[in-house]
Amino acid sequence: MLTIETAAANDAALALPQAIATGLNEIVFPIGCSLVVYIALQVSRHMKYVAADAK
């Protein structure tokens, strides 16, 4: 939300589509990143079990 705060500090209004896109980007991007990290951790955890069974 830094973009919105910067615009407010400079007395510049964001257009509604730009404000919506910025808000969605600030919410969806961190969720997507954490989902990728979570899936990678789960896959690596299961790969340890698969590798242990193969020995």
C-alpha positions in Angstrom: 0.0 0.0 0.0 3.1 2.2 -0.3 1.9 3.5 -3.7 -1.5 4.6 -2.2 0.2 6.3 0.8 2.7 8.0 -1.5 0.0 9.3 -3.7 -2.0 10.6 -0.7 1.1 12.3 0.7 1.7 14.1 -2.6 -2.0 15.1 -2.9 -2.3 13.0 -6.1 -5.4 10.8 -6.4 -5.0 7.4 -7.9 -7.5 6.4 -10.6 -9.9 3.7 -9.3 -8.6 1.0 -11.6 -5.0 1.7 -10.5 -6.0 1.7 -6.8 -7.9 -1.6 -7.3 -4.9 -3.2 -9.2 -2.5 -2.0 -6.5 -4.6 -3.3 -3.7 -5.0 -6.7 -5.3 -1.3 -6.9 -6.1 -0.5 -6.1 -2.4 -2.8 -9.0 -1.3 -2.6 -11.6 -4.0 1.2 -11.6 -4.6 2.2 -12.3 -0.9 -0.4 -15.1 -0.8 1.0 -16.6 -4.0 4.5 -16.4 -2.8 3.7 -18.1 0.5 1.7 -20.8 -1.3 4.7 -21.6 -3.5 7.0 -21.8 -0.4 4.5 -24.0 1.4 4.2 -26.4 -1.6 7.9 -26.6 -2.0 8.3 -27.5 1.7 5.6 -30.1 1.4 7.2 -31.7 -1.7 10.6 -31.7 -0.1 9.2 -33.4 3.0 7.5 -36.1 0.9 10.6 -36.6 -1.3 12.6 -37.5 1.9 10.1 -40.3 2.5 10.3 -41.5 -1.1 14.1 -41.4 -1.0 14.2 -43.3 2.3 11.9 -46.0 0.8 14.1 -46.4 -2.3 17.1 -47.4 -0.3 
